[in-house]
Every structure is written in C-alpha cells, then in structure tokens.
Amino acid sequence: MSKKYNQGKSTAEVRGGAPRRAVPSQFAMDEVLWAAWLYYEQGYKQDQIAEELRISRASVFNLLQRAKDEGVVTIAIDPTRMARIEMAQKLCEKTGLNECYLLPHAGGAAPLTELIGQLGARVLETRLQPDDTIGVAWGRTVLSLSRTLTPGRFPGITVAQTTGSSAATFDFSPVLCTSNIAAKLNARAVNLHAPGVVSSPHVKDILMAEPAIREHFEMLRHCSKILFGVTQLTGPTLLVQGGFMTQEEIQCYLDLGAVGFASGYFFNRDGEIVISEFDERHITMDEEEMCNVPERICVGGGPEKIEAIHAMLQSRLASILVTDEATALGILSL
C-alpha cells in the first residue's frame, strides 16, 4: 500500500517500498512539467509514468490535471474545422461574412459565453501576425477569450482599447479585456485614458482634441484586427449592468428602433446605425474607420442575442463571426 505525503519538493511518496524519484535537473525541479513531458511528448501511458516517478497512478492523473490547469500544456481543436460545418458556410452565404466558426451543440457546466470565448481564442491564435495592431472592445465573451488565450511572445503586436471606460469597475471592462490579451501575448498594451461617456458634446470635443487621445485614435486607424461582442437591449444588458448607460438612455434607442449594440454602435433590425444625442457624448472608434479594419471578429451567442447578432450582421460591422450552432440556426431562421 502506498503512503502519501504533501507534494513539496522535499517530501517523498512510497510506491512498492521505493522512494519517490527526485525530479531531473532539466525539468527545474518541476514534477508537473516532468509528468507532462513524459505523457504528451514521449507518449508514456499513465501507469508507465507512475512507475518512472515511483508514485501512484492517481497522483499521475493529478499531476497531468495540474499541467492543464496551470497552462503547462494546452489542448485545442483546430478551429478551421469549425468553419467547414455546413451551417457556418450557409451563414456566410446569407450574410456576407468572410468566415464563421460554430461551437457544436453540447451539454456542459461551463457558461456559453466561456465556451464561445474559448473558441474565439483559438480562432484569434491561428490568425496572429507579428506586427498586428488589435483593437479590443469589451464584454463577457471578449473577457473569456482574453482569459483562455494560449500564452505566447509577440512583442511586435499592439493591443489597443477602442472605446473609453465606464466609471464602474466591472470585470468585463475594456481596460481589463485589453490588458488581459496583451499580457497573454506578451504584447504592447495601449489603454484609452478617457471615459467612455462624457457629460456633453463640448467636453467630448475638448477630449478628442487632446494630443494623447488624438494619437490613440490615429493608431486605431491602422488596426489589422478588431475584437468585439454583441449586446441585446431588452432584458438584462451589460450596457446598464456595467454602468455605461442608464435605462432611460437605452429606452431612447429602443424608441428609435434599435435592437442591439456592438463595438460602440447601436443598430436596428435592418442593420442601420441608430444615432441619438448619446453618440455625441460617446468616445469610441469611428464607425467608418472600424469597418475599414481588414479582420473584424465578433464573438457572442445565446438565445437572447439572436436578434441583435442578426441585425449586426446586416450592418456589416463584422467580417468574422464566432458563435454557437443554436444561435446560428436562430439567425438563419430570421
């Protein structure tokens, strides 16, 4: 019977009377890395690793699980296969999208925003170029994408915020989404040091004339990619929950026929941009300049967002969509 102790470097675990093996120096005393190397790179089975490390098979399983949890290894499906699904191709034909990636319908405990964000991260990883400038908006799905990116080193990439921040400190803020992506890629983060909404058009004019703000938006004109989510306007919406707008301001857009919001702009069912006095106080990337960005990647889904995403696709704000099968089916039904 094996006798187990704590996982510290100075402790041991007995397997068949033999002491736990010391971690070879080339693995920097990291037993998790050693086990992951044997399993994923050398093709050892778990019972072989248990024999090599002189630990139990259950301990091997725990080490391999830690390897995934700590990012020592990543396991990902090739996202290009998700673009070959017949429904994805049909959605491109119907809406003018360049590409569409669909998360297959499957049960699971993880929220849909997290699953779509994970697929969005894989899609972004396959498209990264050493000199990219990536504009980033905000939202829960964008935040999930930022958290599940595979760590890399892209010092030539710039990750820049496309819209100002709200006073609220919610965890899906544009500052956090931008900073997370830059940190995962070891890239340059450029946050927009301005509020998302100001008190009057005059204040906006003054801010936009500031050299630092003007230079930031000049940089955004050279974006090669932009990431954003979609928000519905009825029911619970991040626009109110995040302190970005009041319910009265949302109602003004609803009265004008708006059904959704994406990357700084409201739109109606036909994809036409809806404008109110709020836009005169909103600090965000210019719509025409955003639509000139070569790769405009929208991540989002769920039954409550079907109408908003359908309308957003009519507006041509996105050139690439990452969503789920059920949402895609709902969009096609419209």
PARO-752594 format. One record per residue (C-alpha): z, x, y. Coordinates in pm, whole numbers, plus 32768, in hexadecimal, padded with zeros to 4 digits. Example, Ala and Ser with C-alpha at 12.3 -4.5 7.8 and 13.67 -1.06 7.14 Angstrom:
BEGIN
830C84CE7E3E82CA85577F96
END
This chain:
BEGIN
8000800080007FA38088815280A880BB825E8036808883C780B78117850A804680F786777EE5816986D27F56828E87AB7EBC83E8877F7FFE847D86F48039837385EA7FB28353848B7F4E824983937F6B828482217E4F822281347E9182627FC67F9D835E80227EB3843380FC7F02845A826F7E1683CA83737D0C84C983CF7D14856D85247BF1850B86067AEB862286167AE186D787647977867287A979F0850A87CF7AEE856C88D97C1384EA880B7B7B838C88257B9F82DD86D67ADF81AA875179B4828487A779C98338865979C981F1859378AD8162866677DD829D86347805828F84BB77B4811A84AA769880F285A475F8824C85A6763B82D3844A761E818B838D776E81A182E077FD8063824879587FF782B479F9805E816C795681B6818B79E481DB82EB7B3A817482677B20828881637AAA838882657BBE833783617CC182F182517D1A819F82E07D02803A82637BC07F6F82757C717E7A835F7CB87F9B844D7B477FFB84457AEB7E9784A47BE17EA785C87B507FF4864079EC7F6B86387A597E3386F37AFC7F0F87FC79B87FD4881579057E95887C7A1D7E17895E7A367F658A1578BD7F908A3D78A580BD89567789800788A976B57EE0891775F57DF4883674DA7D3288D873AD7C66886D72607CCF8904723C7BD08A2270BF7BE18A1B70CA7B1588DB71777A00899D704679EB8A7E6F6179A789557003785D88FC6F037747891A6FDC767E8A096FFE77AB8AF26E8777D68AFC6E5676648B426F4F76738C606E8D77958CFA6D4876CF8CE06DE175998D816E9D76428E9E6DDC777E8EF26EF378688E806E8379C38E216F8779DC8D0C709479038C6F71AC796A8B817262785C8ABC73B778708A1C739977BF88C97475768F889575AA76F687D77715769387CA781F7781883F796277A288FE78D078648A24786B779B8B5A76F6776C8B8F7703782E8CD7778079608C18767779468B0A755A791F8C0475EC7A3D8CD075ED7B1B8B9B747F7ACC8B5674317B088CC774D77C5E8CAF73F97CBD8B8972C57C458C4673227D118D7A73687E498CAA72087E468C1971707E378D7672387F3D8E327173804A8EE8720E818C8F7071C5813490DC720A7FBC90DA72A67F0791FE73517DD6916973BD7CB7924774E67BF191C2755C7A959221768A79F9917A770F78FD908077C578EB8F34769279398E6276357A618F3F779C7ADB8F1E77867ABD8DA376447B878DAC76F17C938E7A78127CAD8D85773D7CCA8C4B76417DCD8CBE76367EFF8BE276C1802A8CA475B781208D137567822A8E14746B81C58F1D74C9828790597377823590F473AC80BC90DF74357FFB920974EC7EB191D075067DE6931075A87CA0937374AF7B9993EC759F7AAD949976E17AC6955D78357A7E94C5791C795394DC7A82797795527AFE790993FB7B437A1992FA7AB2797391C67A467A4D90A478D979E790BC78AB7A669220776D7B229283783E7C5892CB78CB7C60916A777E7C1090C076D27D28918077E97E24914A78037DD88FD576907E0F8F98768D7F52905F77C37FD18FA6772F7F868E4F75EA80378EA8769481558F6575AE80F1908075D680DB91F976877F9C926E76347F1593C777087DEC942C76B57D10955577D77D2D964677AF7BD896E578297A7696A17740798F95E97769787F96ED77C778A5985B783A77AB996076FA77869A29758B77EE9A3975E478CC9B6076E079909A9075D879B9998174E07A429A7C75DE7B419AF576337BB0999474C87BCA992774877CAB9A5375927DA299E774ED7EE8996F75AC7EEF982375537D8797D073EA7DB5984173C97EEC9765745A7E31963B73557D1E965172457E20968772B07EBC953C729F7D67949171317D4C94F770EE7E659401719A7DC492D670E57DE8918B71C87CE990E172B37BD4914573BC7B269072744379CD90BC74D078919022749F771F906675A1762390DD759074A990C8760C73DF91F276AE72B8914277F872CA908D78BE7411908C77F4751B9140783B768A918677CB765892ED790B7594932F79E9763A92297994779292B579ED773194197884775B9485784E75F89503790C74B7953F78BF73769483784672E395CC774673FA95F376D173C1948C76AE724D94D275CA729B95F774D77346950874F6722D940A74997136951C7362720B956172FD71F793F37373734B937773CC73689204741A74DA91DD7468762B927873F27785921273FC78DA92B974557850940D7371771F941C738175AB93D9725974ED934871F7738B92EC7163730291A770077376920A707E74D9924A706174BA93C47163757F94887258749A953D72DE7511968D740C749D975574D77532987175A075EC9767747776D4972C74897743989675E677CB984A75A2785196ED757179C996C474897A07959F73407AA9953E720B7A0A95D87160791494EA7001799D951D70787B0394E971367A9B93B26FFE79F9931F6F457B42935870337BF9926B6F657C4C9132706E7BE89030714B7AC0908B72397A868F6872F8793F8F587413791A8E5A74AF77C78E1A74BE76948D41758375698CC9754573F08CD275D573CB8E3174D474C38EB97394743E8E1A731D73838F4E737974A4903672C775A98F62719574CA8F3C718274A490B671BD761790ED70957665900A6FB9758290DF701E7651920E6FA17793916570E1784791C870F478DD90696FEB799B8FAB70C979D78E7871BD78DB8DE472D9791D8CEF736C77D98C6A73BB77228B2672E6764A8A42739075018A977362753A8C0D71F5759C8BD771BA745E8B11725873928C29717C743D8D2E704373F88C6370A572898C43709E726F8DBF
END
